[in-house]
Amino acid sequence: MKIHEYQAKALMEARGIPVPHGVMATTVDEAVAAVRQLSESSGSPVVVVKSQIHAGGRGKGRFKEYPELGGVNVVLDGIEGGVEAAEARVRELATWMLGSTLVTIQTGDEGRVVTRLYIEQGIEIATELYLSVLLDRSTSRNIVMASTEGGTEIEVVAHETPERIIKIEIDPAFGLTDFQARGIAYKLELEGDALKNGVKFLKDLTAFAIEMDTDLVEINPLVVTTDGQVIALDGKISFEANALYRHPEVAALRDEAEEDAAELAATEHGLSFIKLDGSIGCMVNGAGLAMATMDIIQFVGGDPANFLDVGGGADKDQIVAAFKIITEDPNVKGIFINIFGGIMRCDIIANGVVAAIEEVGLQVPLVVRLEGTNVELGKQIIDESGLNVVSAADMRDGAVKIVELAE
């Protein structure tokens, strides 16, 4: 589960991790009022107006309606014109940004509509760094990644200058140790007060990641100020969804408007669904079978449009819901239902498929492969339904047939 930058910074600040002061705004008037509030607290009328969407690359992104305007804008008008000039510029920016569609490298061409802004105090930056704590699922341990190349996408750094990336694995029994934190700080070329503050920042951030069950905490850039402070100028956090029951305060931060509608619908029905970019819709039972099904579709020349696992105990209503979710994707040109009935009975799947087609119709080819418990009854139900459904002898046969029919 992802959260917005302003939410991430509030969580970090509550645990003593330094962040700039900021105010979230959903209206133009709220954005303008934040300027004076931040000016009084920081002593500077310089502010930054940041779009709040669940996607990276906002600074380099552009609005569809205003191609010359980025998703993050520094307001320097107050340096010469005072707070009034800064307020006027923020009013102008907020009027353009709120309700407009921001396109970044992570949103795709469709972009995301901006409904929230974060007005943040300006910071005098001496150095920009990169820092993240991410969960390595192969080892079930958190890893600290850091680099002196702050403000640059870490993928670019890894490709062009991989030697500049620092990686340290955290032992869950000890957390990030003092010597590990100092070692990272030295490699980030921190000195004096910045070294001391950097070590504390590293220790606090890794402790936060462990406490909050995060998948990723990314700060890009992490900045060193002219007076040696170390501050999170940006903040991206995603949480392990299976651990949210331990953090109800985090679950309450969920912004469903930023999530895929199909994935939300699947969650409501107890289904596991991930939208992909292909044209072959997949309905299977079991994550392993889902992966194998997507692999075989690609092997025979197709591209899966989704990962959809109905699980081992799905009922008829869940099958209907799953079928609706797949067919509502305009990119789907064919559907492959691949069921191995161990716990899941093939007749339940068959009844669900028939009910779903009768309710929502069938506009694309459908191939069904059933095997396992009550397989003969399941096939009989589909055969006697009179529906235009193609049966498959095995998984490869089904994949070949649906790719050919979809083309």
C-alpha positions as CSV (number, residue, x, y, z in Angstrom):
1,M,0.0,0.0,0.0
2,K,1.3,3.4,-1.0
3,I,0.7,6.7,0.7
4,H,1.2,10.4,-0.3
5,E,4.4,12.3,0.4
6,Y,2.7,14.6,3.0
7,Q,1.5,11.5,4.8
8,A,4.9,9.8,4.7
9,K,6.6,12.9,6.1
10,A,4.0,13.2,8.9
11,L,4.8,9.6,10.0
12,M,8.5,10.2,9.8
13,E,8.3,13.5,11.7
14,A,6.3,11.8,14.5
15,R,9.3,9.5,15.0
16,G,11.9,12.3,15.2
17,I,13.1,12.0,11.5
18,P,13.8,15.6,10.2
19,V,11.5,16.8,7.4
20,P,10.7,20.3,6.2
21,H,7.6,22.0,7.5
22,G,4.7,21.7,5.1
23,V,0.9,22.0,4.7
24,M,-1.4,19.9,2.6
25,A,-4.0,21.8,0.6
26,T,-7.0,20.7,-1.4
27,T,-8.2,24.1,-2.5
28,V,-6.5,27.2,-3.9
29,D,-7.3,29.2,-0.8
30,E,-5.7,26.6,1.5
31,A,-2.6,26.6,-0.6
32,V,-2.3,30.4,-0.4
33,A,-2.9,30.5,3.4
34,A,-0.1,28.0,3.8
35,V,2.4,30.5,2.4
36,R,2.1,32.9,5.3
37,Q,1.9,30.1,7.8
38,L,5.2,28.6,6.6
39,S,6.8,32.0,6.2
40,E,6.1,32.9,9.9
41,S,7.5,29.5,11.1
42,S,10.6,29.4,8.9
43,G,11.4,33.1,8.5
44,S,11.5,32.7,4.7
45,P,8.8,33.3,2.1
46,V,10.3,30.7,-0.3
47,V,8.0,27.7,-0.7
48,V,7.7,24.7,-2.9
49,V,4.3,23.6,-4.4
50,K,4.2,19.8,-4.8
51,S,1.6,17.7,-6.6
52,Q,0.5,14.8,-4.5
53,I,0.0,11.6,-6.5
54,H,1.1,8.0,-6.1
55,A,3.8,8.2,-8.7
56,G,7.5,9.2,-8.9
57,G,9.0,11.6,-11.4
58,R,6.7,14.4,-10.4
59,G,9.4,17.1,-10.8
60,K,10.1,16.1,-14.4
61,G,6.4,15.4,-15.1
62,R,4.2,17.7,-17.1
63,F,0.5,18.6,-16.9
64,K,-1.6,17.7,-20.0
65,E,-3.4,21.0,-19.7
66,Y,-0.2,23.1,-19.1
67,P,2.8,21.3,-20.8
68,E,5.2,24.0,-19.6
69,L,4.3,23.3,-16.0
70,G,6.0,20.6,-13.9
71,G,4.5,18.7,-10.9
72,V,6.9,20.4,-8.4
73,N,7.4,24.1,-8.5
74,V,9.7,26.3,-6.4
75,V,8.3,29.8,-5.6
76,L,11.1,32.3,-5.3
77,D,8.9,35.4,-5.8
78,G,8.9,36.1,-2.1
79,I,12.7,36.9,-2.1
80,E,12.2,40.3,-3.6
81,G,8.4,40.8,-3.4
82,G,7.8,39.5,0.1
83,V,5.0,37.2,1.3
84,E,2.4,38.9,-0.9
85,A,4.3,38.1,-4.1
86,A,4.8,34.5,-3.0
87,E,1.0,34.2,-2.2
88,A,0.1,35.6,-5.6
89,R,2.4,33.0,-7.4
90,V,1.1,30.1,-5.3
91,R,-2.5,31.2,-6.1
92,E,-1.6,31.1,-9.8
93,L,0.1,27.7,-9.5
94,A,-2.6,26.1,-7.4
95,T,-5.3,27.2,-9.8
96,W,-3.5,25.5,-12.7
97,M,-2.4,22.4,-10.8
98,L,-5.5,21.4,-8.9
99,G,-7.9,19.3,-11.1
100,S,-5.3,19.0,-13.9
101,T,-3.7,15.8,-15.1
102,L,0.0,15.2,-14.3
103,V,1.9,12.8,-16.6
104,T,5.1,11.3,-15.3
105,I,7.4,8.5,-16.3
106,Q,5.5,6.3,-13.8
107,T,1.9,7.2,-14.6
108,G,1.8,6.3,-18.3
109,D,0.3,8.5,-20.9
110,E,-3.1,8.7,-19.1
111,G,-1.5,10.5,-16.1
112,R,-3.2,11.2,-12.8
113,V,-5.5,14.0,-11.8
114,V,-4.0,16.2,-9.0
115,T,-6.5,16.8,-6.1
116,R,-4.0,17.5,-3.4
117,L,-1.0,19.9,-3.1
118,Y,1.8,20.0,-0.5
119,I,3.1,23.5,0.2
120,E,6.5,23.1,1.8
121,Q,9.1,25.5,3.2
122,G,12.2,26.2,1.1
123,I,15.5,24.7,2.3
124,E,19.0,26.0,1.8
125,I,20.6,22.9,0.2
126,A,24.4,22.2,0.3
127,T,24.3,18.6,-0.9
128,E,21.8,16.2,-2.3
129,L,22.0,12.5,-1.5
130,Y,19.9,9.3,-2.2
131,L,18.7,7.0,0.6
132,S,16.3,4.1,0.7
133,V,15.4,1.1,2.9
134,L,13.8,-1.7,0.9
135,L,12.7,-5.2,1.7
136,D,14.7,-7.9,-0.1
137,R,12.2,-10.7,-0.4
138,S,14.9,-13.2,-1.4
139,T,16.5,-12.9,2.1
140,S,13.5,-11.5,4.1
141,R,15.8,-8.7,5.2
142,N,15.8,-4.9,4.8
143,I,18.6,-3.4,2.7
144,V,19.9,0.2,3.0
145,M,20.8,1.7,-0.4
146,A,22.5,5.1,-0.5
147,S,24.3,7.2,-3.0
148,T,26.0,10.6,-3.4
149,E,23.9,11.0,-6.6
150,G,20.8,12.5,-5.0
151,G,18.0,13.8,-7.1
152,T,18.7,11.3,-9.8
153,E,16.6,8.1,-10.4
154,I,18.4,5.2,-8.8
155,E,17.9,3.1,-11.9
156,V,20.0,5.7,-13.9
157,V,22.7,5.6,-11.2
158,A,22.7,1.8,-11.2
159,H,23.1,1.8,-15.0
160,E,25.6,4.6,-15.5
161,T,27.7,4.6,-12.2
162,P,26.9,1.4,-10.2
163,E,30.0,1.9,-8.1
164,R,28.3,4.9,-6.5
165,I,25.6,2.8,-4.9
166,I,26.1,1.7,-1.3
167,K,24.3,-1.4,-0.2
168,I,24.1,-2.7,3.4
169,E,22.0,-5.6,4.6
170,I,20.3,-5.2,8.0
171,D,20.3,-8.1,10.4
172,P,16.8,-8.1,11.9
173,A,18.2,-9.3,15.3
174,F,20.4,-6.1,15.6
175,G,19.0,-3.5,13.3
176,L,21.4,-1.1,11.6
177,T,24.5,-1.1,13.9
178,D,26.5,2.0,14.8
179,F,29.5,0.9,12.7
180,Q,27.3,0.3,9.7
181,A,25.6,3.7,10.0
182,R,29.0,5.4,10.3
183,G,30.3,3.5,7.4
184,I,27.5,4.6,5.2
185,A,27.8,8.2,6.3
186,Y,31.6,8.2,5.6
187,K,30.9,6.8,2.1
188,L,28.3,9.6,1.6
189,E,31.2,12.0,2.3
190,L,29.5,13.5,5.3
191,E,31.7,15.5,7.8
192,G,31.3,17.4,11.0
193,D,27.7,18.1,12.2
194,A,26.4,16.5,9.0
195,L,28.2,13.2,9.8
196,K,26.7,13.1,13.3
197,N,23.2,14.0,12.1
198,G,23.5,11.6,9.1
199,V,24.3,8.7,11.4
200,K,21.3,9.4,13.6
201,F,19.1,9.8,10.5
202,L,20.2,6.5,9.2
203,K,19.5,4.7,12.5
204,D,16.1,6.3,12.9
205,L,15.0,5.7,9.4
206,T,15.9,2.0,9.4
207,A,14.2,1.6,12.8
208,F,11.1,3.2,11.3
209,A,11.1,0.8,8.3
210,I,11.3,-2.2,10.6
211,E,8.7,-0.9,13.0
212,M,6.2,0.0,10.3
213,D,6.6,-3.1,8.1
214,T,7.5,-1.1,5.0
215,D,8.3,-2.5,1.6
216,L,10.1,0.6,0.6
217,V,11.2,3.9,2.2
218,E,12.8,6.1,-0.4
219,I,14.2,9.6,0.1
220,N,15.4,11.3,-3.0
221,P,16.8,13.7,-2.4
222,L,18.1,13.5,1.2
223,V,19.7,16.9,1.7
224,V,22.4,18.3,3.8
225,T,21.7,21.9,4.6
226,T,24.2,24.7,4.8
227,D,24.3,24.4,8.6
228,G,24.9,20.6,8.6
229,Q,21.3,19.4,9.1
230,V,20.2,16.2,7.3
231,I,16.6,16.4,6.1
232,A,14.3,14.3,4.0
233,L,13.3,16.6,1.2
234,D,11.2,14.0,-0.4
235,G,9.5,10.9,1.0
236,K,8.0,7.8,-0.7
237,I,6.8,4.9,1.4
238,S,5.0,1.7,0.6
239,F,3.8,-0.8,3.2
240,E,3.5,-4.6,3.2
241,A,-0.3,-5.1,2.7
242,N,-0.3,-8.3,4.7
243,A,1.0,-6.5,7.8
244,L,-1.6,-3.6,7.8
245,Y,-3.6,-5.3,10.5
246,R,-0.8,-4.3,12.8
247,H,-1.0,-0.7,11.7
248,P,-4.6,0.5,11.6
249,E,-3.3,4.1,11.6
250,V,-1.5,3.4,8.3
251,A,-4.5,1.6,6.8
252,A,-6.6,4.7,7.4
253,L,-4.2,6.7,5.1
254,R,-5.2,4.7,2.1
255,D,-6.3,6.8,-0.9
256,E,-8.5,4.6,-3.0
257,A,-8.8,7.3,-5.7
258,E,-5.1,6.7,-6.5
259,E,-5.4,2.9,-6.9
260,D,-6.5,0.9,-9.8
261,A,-10.3,0.4,-9.8
262,A,-10.1,-3.2,-10.9
263,E,-7.6,-4.1,-8.2
264,L,-9.8,-2.4,-5.6
265,A,-12.9,-4.4,-6.8
266,A,-10.9,-7.6,-6.6
267,T,-9.8,-6.9,-3.0
268,E,-13.4,-6.3,-2.0
269,H,-14.3,-9.8,-3.3
270,G,-11.2,-11.5,-1.8
271,L,-9.5,-12.0,-5.1
272,S,-5.8,-11.4,-6.0
273,F,-5.6,-9.2,-9.1
274,I,-2.8,-7.3,-10.8
275,K,-3.4,-5.5,-14.1
276,L,-0.8,-5.9,-16.8
277,D,-0.3,-4.5,-20.3
278,G,-1.2,-7.5,-22.5
279,S,-4.4,-8.7,-24.2
280,I,-5.0,-12.2,-22.8
281,G,-7.1,-12.2,-19.6
282,C,-6.2,-15.0,-17.2
283,M,-8.4,-16.5,-14.4
284,V,-6.7,-19.3,-12.4
285,N,-6.7,-20.7,-8.9
286,G,-3.4,-20.5,-7.1
287,A,-0.5,-18.1,-7.4
288,G,1.9,-20.7,-8.8
289,L,-0.5,-21.7,-11.5
290,A,-1.1,-18.1,-12.3
291,M,2.6,-17.5,-12.9
292,A,2.9,-20.7,-14.9
293,T,-0.2,-19.6,-17.0
294,M,1.3,-16.2,-17.8
295,D,4.6,-17.9,-18.7
296,I,3.0,-20.3,-21.1
297,I,0.9,-17.5,-22.7
298,Q,4.1,-15.6,-23.4
299,F,5.9,-18.7,-24.5
300,V,3.4,-19.3,-27.3
301,G,3.5,-15.7,-28.4
302,G,0.8,-13.9,-26.3
303,D,0.9,-11.3,-23.6
304,P,-1.1,-11.7,-20.3
305,A,-3.5,-8.8,-19.5
306,N,-3.6,-9.6,-15.8
307,F,-2.8,-11.8,-12.9
308,L,-6.0,-13.0,-11.3
309,D,-6.1,-15.7,-8.7
310,V,-9.5,-16.7,-7.4
311,G,-7.9,-18.9,-4.7
312,G,-8.7,-22.3,-3.5
313,G,-12.0,-21.6,-1.8
314,A,-13.8,-19.2,-4.2
315,D,-17.6,-19.5,-4.6
316,K,-19.9,-18.8,-7.5
317,D,-20.2,-15.1,-6.7
318,Q,-16.5,-14.6,-6.6
319,I,-16.1,-16.3,-10.0
320,V,-18.7,-13.9,-11.4
321,A,-16.9,-10.9,-9.9
322,A,-13.6,-12.1,-11.3
323,F,-15.1,-12.5,-14.8
324,K,-16.5,-9.0,-14.7
325,I,-13.2,-7.6,-13.7
326,I,-11.4,-9.2,-16.6
327,T,-14.1,-8.3,-19.2
328,E,-14.2,-4.6,-18.1
329,D,-10.6,-4.2,-19.4
330,P,-10.9,-2.8,-23.0
331,N,-7.4,-4.2,-23.8
332,V,-8.6,-7.8,-23.3
333,K,-9.0,-9.6,-26.6
334,G,-9.4,-13.1,-25.2
335,I,-9.8,-14.9,-21.9
336,F,-8.1,-18.1,-20.7
337,I,-9.6,-19.8,-17.6
338,N,-7.1,-22.4,-16.3
339,I,-8.3,-24.3,-13.2
340,F,-6.7,-27.2,-11.4
341,G,-9.4,-28.4,-8.9
342,G,-7.8,-29.6,-5.8
343,I,-9.6,-27.7,-3.0
344,M,-11.4,-25.7,-5.7
345,R,-14.1,-27.9,-7.5
346,C,-14.3,-27.6,-11.2
347,D,-18.2,-27.6,-11.1
348,I,-18.1,-24.4,-9.0
349,I,-15.9,-22.8,-11.6
350,A,-18.1,-23.9,-14.4
351,N,-21.3,-22.7,-12.7
352,G,-19.6,-19.3,-12.0
353,V,-18.4,-19.0,-15.6
354,V,-21.9,-19.7,-17.0
355,A,-23.5,-17.3,-14.6
356,A,-21.0,-14.6,-15.4
357,I,-21.4,-14.9,-19.2
358,E,-25.2,-14.9,-18.8
359,E,-25.0,-11.7,-16.7
360,V,-22.3,-9.7,-18.5
361,G,-22.2,-11.3,-22.0
362,L,-19.2,-12.6,-23.9
363,Q,-17.6,-10.3,-26.5
364,V,-14.2,-12.0,-26.8
365,P,-13.0,-15.6,-27.3
366,L,-13.0,-17.8,-24.1
367,V,-10.9,-20.9,-23.6
368,V,-11.4,-23.1,-20.5
369,R,-9.1,-25.7,-19.2
370,L,-10.4,-27.7,-16.2
371,E,-8.6,-30.5,-14.4
372,G,-9.1,-32.1,-11.0
373,T,-12.0,-32.5,-8.6
374,N,-15.4,-32.9,-10.4
375,V,-13.7,-32.1,-13.7
376,E,-16.2,-34.2,-15.7
377,L,-19.2,-32.5,-14.1
378,G,-17.6,-29.1,-14.7
379,K,-17.1,-29.9,-18.4
380,Q,-20.6,-31.1,-18.7
381,I,-22.0,-27.9,-17.2
382,I,-20.1,-25.8,-19.8
383,D,-20.9,-28.1,-22.7
384,E,-24.6,-28.1,-21.9
385,S,-24.8,-24.4,-21.4
386,G,-24.8,-23.7,-25.1
387,L,-22.2,-21.0,-24.7
388,N,-19.5,-20.3,-27.3
389,V,-16.7,-21.6,-25.1
390,V,-13.6,-23.5,-26.4
391,S,-12.3,-26.4,-24.3
392,A,-8.6,-27.1,-23.9
393,A,-7.0,-30.5,-23.3
394,D,-4.1,-29.1,-21.2
395,M,-2.5,-25.9,-20.3
396,R,-0.3,-25.5,-23.4
397,D,-3.2,-26.4,-25.7
398,G,-5.3,-23.7,-24.0
399,A,-2.6,-21.1,-24.3
400,V,-2.1,-21.8,-28.0
401,K,-5.9,-21.7,-28.7
402,I,-6.6,-18.4,-26.8
403,V,-3.6,-16.6,-28.5
404,E,-4.7,-17.8,-31.9
405,L,-8.4,-16.8,-31.3
406,A,-7.4,-13.4,-29.8
407,E,-5.4,-12.6,-32.9
